[in-house]
Amino acid sequence: MKYVLVTGGVVSGLGKGVTASSIGLLLKACGLRVTSIKIDPYLNTDAGTMSPFEHGEVFVLDDGGEVDLDLGNYERFLDIKLTRDNNITTGKIYQSVIDKERRGDYLGKTVQVVPHITDAIQEWIERVAIVPVDGKEGPADVCVIELGGTIGDIESMPFIEALGQFSYHVGPGNFCLIHVSLVPVLNVVGEQKTKPTQHSVRGLRGLGLTPNILACRSTKALEENVMSKLSQFCHVPAENIITLYDVPNIWHIPLLLRDQKAHEAILKRLNLMGVAREPNLKEWTIRTEVCDMLYNPVRIAMVGKYTGLSDAYLSVLKALLHASVACRRKLIVEWIAAGDLEDVTAKEAPDAHKAAWDRLKGADGILVPGGFGDRGVQGKILAAKYAREKNVPFLGICLGMQIAVIEFARSILGWQDANSTEFDPETKNPCVIFMPEGSKTHMGGTMRLGSRRTYFRLADCKSAKFINEANILTKKKPQRSPTSVYNTYTEGDQRPDMLWYGGMKFVDERHRHRYEVNPDMTSQLEDAGLSFVGKDETGRRMEIVELPDHPYFIGVQFHPEFKSRPGKPSPLFLGLIAAVCGQLEVVLQNNDHVSSVVPKTIVTSNGQSMMKAHQNGNATKHSNGLVNGVYSNGNGVHF
């Protein structure tokens, strides 16, 4: 097994996760099998109980692991399925050591950070690195390890010591250290400054780790004299100094690494030059270029609680981007704080209230993502009502589905006090209730988590109309159904999400919730026109809801964004964007891979769309921010 360690210096937020993902993708493009591990030095056992404002979204894995959002980047870039053990935390390590001590495994010895904690870290890495994550048998060739935080942090010291011992243990030909650092440009003099990186490398070497490659973040490419200076003072060959300058979207990063021969430096260090081939990133390059050239906008209103930090909805944003690129549209996200839509805001902050409603009404589609707590719930309900009454394409995820049901009960059935027991425990019409198996005393790891199966009740519902009916596991290609929004996966794909079983169609998606639609009220809701088209294996837990007479109004209890990939967009997100762009029928009737769903000539030379799109307001106004290929409007906070 070969190991690539990615560390960071000077400041946090340099993009170590994207760099580690891009390195993994580049090595995979060289024909190597790659797995990933993220080390988070905090004491939490996992990310499940953390506020989104603290660390961004909580990414959920198939096995129910609640992990750092960087593992989402790994899965999206490498198209792999990781496990909870691929995220190491200080809490997990200390818990495992304490459990061993309580069992008497240390035979009366004094348990210390060195060697017991450091040994536990090394053993964890070696154990997890050999677990296959790409659907194939046998261990991967390379394990990319990202050490969270910044060199010099007190909390990461045991991990740095362990990794220093680990590099000696596995040998120089099996270990490569890439240090991501900052080379700032001071506006006063306009000169690239190397001193921060010099100090960071000096601190790293003082802790027992010597970088083999420097990945330098800067606003522009490093100048020759700057690279020479870094090489001299950091003891790194000039050819092993890589510039990671600002790019329009993060899909460029693997291409930057390839163009600067980063793969050759890594392969030489790991003695893999005779095994690996030249990286094949043709499909990735085409997708990146397409993303940069998109002209016709699609405006999606993101109505959420945590809009002050876009990382809180990172996977949702990526899924929207994947679908928008597949439909050849430039994604513009309208950030709307749900509370700003509420009547109380009209009295307290009328300008914010008016601006929020103007953005909602100017959007082409509306998305209400998951969340917890009652803040902003009424605003989300109003957004769902607007989408339902005005026939605006709508997708509700987790809590977004629940509020859509509550809104329908209030507006159509006349249950004015309809609510979730999460927000009103005394409501007489509890449309959403606490799941019986949930815990009300412990929060961590007690939700309904991980991959769960949803069975479709109706073959002609919109949610089922994208299903790929090819049985990937058996490599048999059954007859396609013309009415089948999960129809984007082709035979041979690594993701067997849709299978035939006993004549029933189902989909496996990831969940994270502790409340559910009240099964005792579904019959009344369905009699009024709401359709619960997807349920769990018991038939009592509602998974998918639709409005049959609406152009596109779907709510799902699961989180489809966690399994979206570049080039393989989540079907429900693809359906939303396609409905907005007037391409839904094209998508439903297409039998090929999603990349061929929309003609490449959809945008003409003068930038005009050749297809009729759903328009709700002004879709040609300019946005006010672009990062990672997504334009953002709203509260001034962009990602």
C-alpha positions in Angstrom: 0.0 0.0 0.0 1.2 3.5 -0.9 0.2 6.5 1.1 -0.1 10.2 0.2 -0.5 12.6 3.1 -2.0 16.1 2.6 -1.3 18.7 5.3 -2.1 22.4 5.5 -0.2 25.4 6.8 -0.5 29.2 7.5 -4.3 29.4 7.6 -7.3 27.1 7.4 -9.7 27.0 4.5 -7.0 26.7 1.8 -8.7 23.8 0.1 -6.9 20.8 1.4 -10.0 18.7 0.8 -10.3 19.7 -2.8 -6.6 19.2 -3.3 -6.7 15.7 -1.7 -9.7 14.8 -3.9 -8.0 16.2 -7.0 -4.8 14.2 -6.3 -6.9 11.1 -5.9 -8.7 11.7 -9.1 -5.3 12.3 -10.9 -3.9 9.1 -9.6 -7.1 7.2 -10.6 -6.8 8.7 -14.1 -3.3 7.1 -14.1 -4.9 3.7 -13.8 -4.5 3.3 -10.0 -7.1 2.3 -7.5 -7.5 5.0 -4.8 -9.1 5.2 -1.4 -9.2 8.2 1.0 -9.1 8.9 4.7 -9.9 12.2 6.5 -8.4 13.0 9.9 -10.3 15.5 12.0 -8.5 16.3 15.3 -11.6 17.5 17.2 -12.8 15.5 20.2 -16.3 14.8 18.8 -16.9 11.2 17.9 -18.3 12.3 14.5 -19.8 15.4 12.8 -23.4 14.4 13.6 -24.0 16.8 16.5 -22.1 19.8 15.0 -23.9 23.0 13.9 -23.7 23.6 10.2 -22.4 27.1 11.1 -19.4 25.4 12.8 -18.2 22.9 10.1 -20.7 23.1 7.2 -22.9 20.3 6.2 -22.8 16.8 7.8 -22.2 14.4 5.0 -23.9 11.0 5.3 -22.5 7.7 4.0 -24.2 4.5 3.0 -23.4 2.9 6.4 -25.0 5.7 8.3 -21.7 7.5 9.1 -22.1 11.2 9.8 -18.8 12.7 8.6 -16.9 15.8 7.5 -18.0 17.4 4.2 -14.6 16.6 2.7 -15.6 13.0 2.4 -18.3 14.2 0.1 -15.7 15.7 -2.1 -13.8 12.4 -2.1 -16.8 10.5 -3.1 -17.8 12.9 -5.8 -14.4 13.2 -7.4 -13.4 9.5 -7.2 -16.9 8.0 -7.6 -16.4 5.7 -4.6 -18.4 4.7 -1.5 -16.6 5.4 1.8 -17.4 4.1 5.3 -17.6 5.8 8.7 -14.1 4.5 9.5 -12.7 6.6 6.6 -13.2 9.6 8.9 -10.9 9.5 11.9 -11.5 11.8 14.8 -9.7 12.3 18.1 -12.9 11.2 19.8 -12.9 7.9 18.0 -9.2 7.2 18.7 -9.4 8.0 22.4 -12.7 6.0 22.8 -11.1 2.9 21.2 -8.0 3.2 23.5 -10.1 3.7 26.6 -12.3 0.7 25.6 -9.1 -1.4 25.3 -7.9 -0.2 28.7 -11.2 -1.1 30.3 -11.1 -4.6 28.8 -7.6 -5.0 30.2 -5.9 -5.2 26.8 -2.9 -3.3 28.0 -2.1 -5.7 30.8 -1.7 -3.1 33.5 0.5 -0.8 31.6 0.3 3.0 32.0 -1.7 4.1 29.0 -0.1 7.2 27.3 -0.4 9.3 24.2 2.9 7.7 23.0 2.8 4.9 22.2 -0.8 3.9 22.8 -2.7 6.8 21.1 -0.1 7.0 18.3 -0.2 3.3 17.7 -4.0 3.3 17.6 -3.9 6.0 14.9 -1.4 4.0 12.8 -3.4 0.8 13.2 -6.6 2.5 12.2 -5.0 3.9 9.0 -3.6 0.6 8.0 -6.9 -1.2 8.7 -9.1 1.2 6.8 -6.7 1.7 3.8 -7.1 -1.9 2.7 -10.9 -1.9 2.6 -12.1 -1.6 -1.0 -14.3 1.3 -1.7 -14.7 1.2 -5.5 -16.8 -1.9 -5.8 -13.9 -4.1 -6.8 -12.2 -6.9 -4.8 -8.9 -6.4 -3.0 -7.2 -3.3 -1.5 -6.5 -0.1 -3.4 -3.1 0.9 -4.7 -2.9 4.3 -3.0 -4.5 5.8 0.1 -4.8 9.6 0.2 -4.9 10.9 3.8 -5.9 14.4 4.6 -4.9 15.8 8.0 -7.5 18.5 9.0 -6.6 21.7 10.7 -3.3 23.6 10.4 0.2 22.7 11.3 0.9 24.0 14.8 -2.6 23.3 16.2 -2.3 21.7 19.6 -5.2 19.3 19.0 -3.4 17.7 16.0 -0.1 17.0 17.7 -0.8 13.3 18.4 -1.7 12.7 14.8 1.4 14.5 13.5 3.6 12.4 15.8 1.7 9.2 14.7 2.2 10.1 11.0 5.9 10.8 11.5 6.3 7.4 13.0 4.0 6.0 10.2 6.2 7.4 7.4 9.3 5.7 9.0 7.3 2.5 9.4 6.1 2.2 5.8 9.4 3.5 4.3 10.2 6.4 2.0 9.1 4.6 -1.2 5.6 4.2 0.2 4.9 7.6 1.7 4.6 11.0 0.0 3.8 14.2 1.9 2.1 17.1 0.1 1.9 20.4 2.1 -0.7 22.9 1.0 0.4 26.4 2.0 -0.4 30.0 1.2 1.6 32.4 -0.8 -0.2 35.7 -0.3 0.1 38.8 -2.5 0.1 42.1 -0.6 -2.0 44.7 -2.4 0.4 47.4 -1.3 3.4 46.1 -3.2 1.8 43.4 -5.4 4.5 40.9 -4.5 4.1 37.2 -3.8 5.4 36.6 -0.2 7.1 33.3 0.6 7.8 33.8 4.3 4.5 32.3 5.6 5.2 29.1 3.7 8.8 29.0 4.9 7.7 29.2 8.5 5.0 26.6 7.9 7.4 24.1 6.4 10.0 24.9 9.2 7.3 24.1 11.8 6.3 20.9 9.9 9.9 19.7 9.8 10.4 20.5 13.4 7.6 18.1 14.2 9.2 15.2 12.3 7.6 15.5 8.8 9.4 16.7 5.7 7.3 17.7 2.7 8.1 16.1 -0.7 5.8 18.4 -2.7 4.5 21.9 -2.0 1.1 22.9 -3.3 1.0 26.7 -3.0 -2.3 28.6 -3.0 -2.2 32.0 -4.5 -4.3 34.4 -6.6 -2.0 33.8 -9.6 0.7 31.4 -10.8 3.9 31.5 -8.8 6.7 33.5 -10.4 10.0 31.8 -11.2 12.0 33.6 -8.6 9.4 32.8 -6.0 9.6 29.1 -6.8 13.4 29.2 -6.6 13.2 30.9 -3.2 10.7 28.4 -1.9 12.8 25.5 -3.2 15.9 26.9 -1.5 14.4 27.6 1.9 12.0 24.7 2.1 14.4 22.0 0.7 11.9 21.0 -2.0 12.9 20.6 -5.6 11.5 23.3 -7.9 9.8 20.8 -10.1 7.9 19.6 -7.0 6.4 23.0 -6.2 2.9 23.3 -7.6 0.8 26.4 -8.0 -2.9 26.2 -7.1 -4.1 29.6 -8.3 -7.7 30.8 -8.3 -9.9 29.1 -11.0 -13.5 29.5 -12.1 -14.5 26.2 -10.5 -12.8 23.4 -8.6 -13.0 21.0 -11.5 -10.0 22.8 -12.8 -7.8 21.7 -9.9 -7.0 18.2 -11.2 -6.2 19.7 -14.6 -3.8 22.2 -12.9 -2.1 19.3 -11.1 -1.8 17.3 -14.3 -0.4 20.3 -16.3 2.3 20.9 -13.7 3.2 17.2 -13.7 2.2 16.7 -10.1 1.4 13.0 -10.9 5.0 12.4 -12.0 6.4 13.8 -8.8 4.0 11.6 -6.7 4.6 8.5 -8.8 8.4 8.9 -8.6 8.2 9.3 -4.8 6.1 6.2 -4.6 8.1 4.1 -7.1 5.0 3.7 -9.3 6.3 5.2 -12.6 6.5 1.7 -14.2 3.0 0.8 -13.1 1.0 3.9 -13.9 0.0 5.3 -17.2 -0.4 8.9 -18.4 -3.5 10.4 -16.8 -6.6 10.1 -18.9 -8.8 13.1 -18.0 -10.5 13.6 -21.4 -14.1 13.4 -20.1 -13.3 15.5 -17.0 -11.7 18.2 -19.2 -14.7 18.3 -21.5 -17.1 18.7 -18.6 -14.9 21.4 -17.1 -14.8 23.4 -20.4 -18.6 22.9 -20.8 -19.2 24.3 -17.3 -17.0 27.4 -18.1 -18.8 28.1 -21.4 -22.4 27.9 -20.1 -24.4 31.0 -20.9 -28.1 30.6 -20.5 -29.0 30.9 -16.8 -31.2 28.8 -14.6 -32.2 30.5 -11.3 -32.9 28.2 -8.3 -34.2 29.7 -5.1 -32.6 28.0 -2.1 -34.9 28.6 0.8 -33.1 27.5 4.0 -32.2 28.2 7.6 -28.4 28.2 7.2 -28.0 30.5 4.2 -25.3 32.5 6.0 -22.9 29.7 5.3 -23.2 28.1 1.9 -21.0 25.1 3.0 -24.1 24.1 5.1 -25.7 23.0 1.8 -22.5 22.0 -0.1 -23.8 18.7 -1.5 -27.1 20.3 -2.5 -25.2 23.0 -4.4 -23.0 20.4 -6.1 -26.0 18.3 -7.1 -27.6 21.4 -8.6 -24.4 22.1 -10.5 -24.2 18.6 -11.8 -27.7 18.7 -13.1 -27.3 22.2 -14.6 -24.2 21.2 -16.5 -26.0 18.1 -17.8 -28.8 20.4 -19.1 -26.3 22.9 -20.4 -27.4 25.7 -18.2 -25.5 28.2 -16.0 -26.6 27.7 -12.4 -27.5 30.9 -10.4 -28.5 30.3 -6.8 -30.8 32.7 -5.1 -30.1 32.5 -1.4 -33.2 33.2 0.6 -33.2 33.0 4.4 -36.5 31.3 5.1 -37.3 33.7 8.0 -37.2 36.7 5.7 -40.3 35.3 3.9 -42.4 35.3 7.1 -45.0 37.9 8.0 -43.2 38.9 11.2 -40.2 40.0 9.1 -42.5 42.3 7.0 -43.1 44.3 10.2 -39.6 44.2 11.7 -37.5 44.4 8.5 -39.7 45.3 5.5 -36.8 45.8 3.1 -35.4 42.3 3.8 -38.9 40.8 3.5 -39.5 42.5 0.1 -36.1 41.5 -1.2 -36.6 37.9 -0.2 -40.0 37.7 -1.9 -38.6 39.4 -5.0 -35.9 36.8 -5.3 -38.3 33.9 -4.8 -40.7 35.2 -7.4 -37.8 35.8 -9.8 -36.5 32.3 -9.5 -37.3 29.6 -12.1 -37.4 26.8 -9.5 -37.5 26.4 -5.7 -35.6 24.0 -3.5 -36.2 23.6 0.2 -33.4 21.6 1.8 -33.2 19.7 5.1 -32.8 21.3 8.5 -33.6 21.1 12.2 -35.5 23.4 14.6 -38.4 25.7 14.1 -36.6 28.8 13.0 -37.7 29.7 9.5 -40.2 26.9 9.1 -43.1 29.2 8.4 -41.1 30.8 5.6 -40.4 27.4 4.1 -44.1 26.6 4.2 -44.9 29.9 2.4 -42.3 29.0 -0.3 -43.9 25.6 -0.8 -47.3 27.2 -1.1 -46.1 29.7 -3.7 -44.5 26.8 -5.7 -47.7 24.8 -5.5 -50.1 27.6 -6.4 -47.9 29.2 -9.2 -46.8 25.9 -10.8 -43.2 26.6 -10.1 -40.9 23.5 -10.2 -40.3 22.5 -6.6 -38.0 20.0 -4.8 -38.3 19.4 -1.0 -35.6 17.4 0.7 -36.1 15.8 4.2 -37.7 18.7 6.1 -38.5 20.2 2.8 -40.8 17.3 2.1 -42.4 17.5 5.6 -43.2 21.2 5.2 -44.8 20.6 1.8 -47.1 18.0 3.5 -47.9 20.5 6.3 -48.7 23.3 3.8 -51.0 21.0 1.8 -52.8 20.0 4.9 -53.3 23.6 5.9 -54.3 25.0 2.5 -56.2 22.1 0.9 -57.7 20.2 3.9 -58.2 23.3 6.0 -56.3 22.0 9.0 -55.0 25.4 10.1 -53.1 24.0 13.0 -51.5 21.2 11.0 -47.8 20.9 12.0 -44.9 18.7 13.0 -44.6 17.6 16.6 -41.0 18.9 16.3 -42.4 22.4 16.2 -45.7 22.1 18.1 -45.9 19.0 20.3 -49.6 19.8 21.2 -50.9 20.2 17.7 -54.3 18.5 17.0 -53.3 17.6 13.5 -49.8 16.2 13.7 -48.9 15.6 10.0 -45.3 14.9 11.0 -44.4 12.9 14.0 -41.3 11.6 15.9 -40.3 8.2 14.7 -41.1 5.5 17.3 -37.6 4.0 17.3 -35.9 7.3 17.8 -34.1 8.4 21.0 -35.3 11.5 22.9 -32.4 11.5 25.4 -29.3 11.0 23.1 -28.7 13.0 19.9 -25.5 11.5 18.5 -26.1 8.7 16.0 -29.7 8.1 17.0 -31.4 9.3 13.8 -32.5 7.1 10.9 -29.2 7.1 9.1 -27.6 5.7 6.0 -28.8 3.9 2.9 -32.4 2.8 3.0 -34.7 1.3 0.4 -37.7 3.1 -1.1 -40.3 1.1 -3.1 -42.2 2.9 -5.8 -46.0 2.4 -5.7 -46.8 3.8 -9.1 -44.9 3.1 -12.3 -46.1 6.3 -14.0 -45.2 8.8 -11.2 -42.5 11.4 -12.0 -40.2 10.1 -9.3 -40.0 6.7 -10.9 -39.7 8.0 -14.4 -35.9 8.3 -14.3 -35.2 4.8 -13.0 -32.6 2.8 -14.9 -34.0 -0.6 -15.1 -30.8 -2.3 -16.0 -29.7 -4.8 -13.5 -26.1 -3.8 -13.1 -25.1 -6.5 -10.7 -26.0 -9.3 -13.1 -24.9 -7.3 -16.2 -28.3 -8.1 -17.7 -30.1 -5.4 -19.6 -33.9 -5.8 -18.9 -36.5 -4.0 -21.1 -36.6 -0.3 -20.4 -39.8 1.3 -19.3 -40.8 4.5 -21.2 -42.1 5.8 -17.9 -39.2 5.2 -15.8 -36.6 10.8 -12.8 -33.9 7.9 -12.0 -33.2 7.0 -15.6 -29.6 8.3 -15.6 -27.5 5.3 -14.8 -26.4 3.0 -17.5 -25.3 -0.6 -17.6 -21.7 -0.9 -16.3 -21.9 2.0 -13.8 -20.5 1.4 -10.4 -23.7 2.5 -8.7 -26.4 -0.2 -8.7 -29.0 2.1 -7.1 -31.9 0.6 -9.0 -32.6 -3.1 -9.2 -35.5 -5.4 -10.0 -36.6 -7.4 -7.0 -39.8 -9.5 -7.0 -41.3 -7.4 -9.7 -41.0 -4.2 -7.6 -38.9 -1.2 -8.4 -36.9 0.5 -5.7 -34.1 2.9 -5.1 -31.5 3.0 -2.3 -30.8 6.5 -1.0 -29.2 8.0 2.1 -31.3 9.3 5.0 -30.8 11.5 8.1 -34.0 12.3 10.0 -35.8 11.5 13.2 -39.3 12.8 12.2 -41.6 11.3 9.5 -45.0 11.9 7.9 -47.7 10.6 10.1 -48.9 7.3 8.4 -52.3 7.6 10.0 -53.1 10.8 8.0 -51.8 9.8 4.6 -55.2 8.4 3.4 -56.9 11.8 4.0 -54.0 13.6 2.3 -54.1 11.3 -0.7 -57.9 11.7 -1.0 -57.3 15.4 -1.3 -54.9 15.0 -4.1 -51.4 14.4 -2.6 -49.7 11.3 -3.8 -47.3 9.3 -1.7 -45.6 7.4 -4.5 -42.6 6.0 -2.5 -42.6 4.1 0.8 -40.2 2.0 2.8 -40.3 -1.8 3.0 -43.1 -1.8 5.6 -45.3 0.4 3.5 -46.0 2.7 6.5 -43.1 5.2 6.2 -43.5 7.8 3.5 -40.5 8.4 1.4 -41.6 10.3 -1.7 -44.6 12.7 -2.2 -45.8 14.2 -5.5 -48.5 16.5 -6.8 -49.7 14.6 -9.9 -51.1 17.6 -11.7 -48.2 19.9 -11.0 -45.4 20.3 -13.6 -42.8 19.2 -11.0 -43.6 19.2 -7.3 -41.7 16.4 -5.5 -40.7 16.0 -1.9 -38.4 13.2 -0.6 -37.6 12.1 2.9 -34.1 11.0 1.9 -31.1 13.1 0.7 -30.5 12.4 -3.0 -27.7 15.1 -3.1 -25.3 12.8 -1.3 -25.0 10.4 -4.3 -24.8 12.9 -7.1 -21.6 12.9 -9.1 -20.1 15.0 -11.9 -21.4 13.4 -15.1 -23.9 11.4 -13.1 -26.3 13.9 -11.6 -28.9 12.9 -9.0 -32.0 12.1 -11.0 -34.3 14.2 -8.8 -32.1 17.3 -9.2 -31.8 16.6 -12.9 -35.6 16.5 -13.0 -35.9 19.8 -11.3 -33.5 21.6 -13.7 -35.0 19.9 -16.7 -38.5 20.9 -15.6 -37.3 24.5 -15.2 -35.7 24.5 -18.6 -38.6 22.9 -20.5 -36.5 19.7 -21.0 -38.3 17.2 -18.8 -39.9 15.3 -21.6 -36.5 15.1 -23.4 -34.9 13.6 -20.3 -37.7 11.1 -19.7 -37.7 9.9 -23.3 -33.9 9.6 -23.5 -32.6 6.0 -23.2 -28.9 6.9 -23.1 -26.5 8.3 -20.5 -27.3 11.7 -19.0 -24.5 13.3 -20.9 -26.5 12.9 -24.1 -29.8 14.0 -22.6 -29.4 17.5 -23.9 -28.1 18.3 -27.4 -24.7 20.0 -27.4 -26.1 22.7 -29.7 -28.5 23.8 -27.1 -26.8 27.2 -26.9 -26.3 28.9 -30.3 -23.5 31.1 -31.3 -25.3 34.3 -30.2 -26.0 32.8 -26.8 -29.7 32.2 -27.3 -31.4 29.1 -26.1 -32.9 26.8 -28.7 -35.3 25.2 -26.1 -38.3 26.8 -24.4 -37.7 27.2 -20.7 -40.0 27.6 -17.8 -39.6 31.2 -16.7 -40.8 32.7 -13.5 -39.8 36.4 -13.5 -36.7 37.9 -15.0 -34.2 35.2 -15.8 -31.6 37.4 -17.6 -30.5 39.8 -14.8 -26.9 39.5 -13.8 -25.7 37.7 -10.8 -23.4 39.2 -8.2 -20.9 36.5 -7.4 -19.2 33.5 -9.0 -17.2 30.8 -7.2 -16.8 27.2 -8.3 -18.9 27.7 -11.4 -22.0 28.7 -9.5 -23.4 32.3 -9.4 -25.0 33.4 -6.2 -27.4 36.1 -5.2 -29.1 36.9 -2.0 -27.5 37.7 1.4 -24.1 38.6 0.1 -22.5 35.4 1.3 -21.3 33.3 -1.7 -19.4 30.0 -1.9 
